Amino acid sequence: MGIGAMRSTVEIQSRTRTGDGAGGVESQWTTVETRRAQIVSKRGQERLEGMQIEDQISHIFTFRYRADKTITAAQRLRYDNRIFNINAVINLDERNRYLMVYCKEGVSL
């Protein structure tokens, strides 16, 4: 994959929790890093699995691998004011060159 394919700027966000001053906790998403990625849209599909509708991935983001900056399923991606929940992160061919991040577009819980 050439560097020119990674032309989209994507924010990687993590959930942060802070006290609200009244004994409760507030949760919000904070951008921890901005990176370049290739984005591939997949066809939206749903399938019946165990008598329940199972959502499929809607997009695949490909990033260059960085040992010092990992991406996890506990995070989410933000691209062009759209939110993507991370379903899985795959180290392509286990060669530490590219990370493929499988996502479903929508608001995180």
Secondary structure, DSSP 8 states (H G I E B T S, - for coil): --GGG--EEEEEEEEEEEE-SSS-EEEEEEEEEEEEEEEEE----EEEETTEEEE---EEEEEE--TTS---TTSEEEETTEEEEEEEEEEGGGSSSEEEEEEEES---
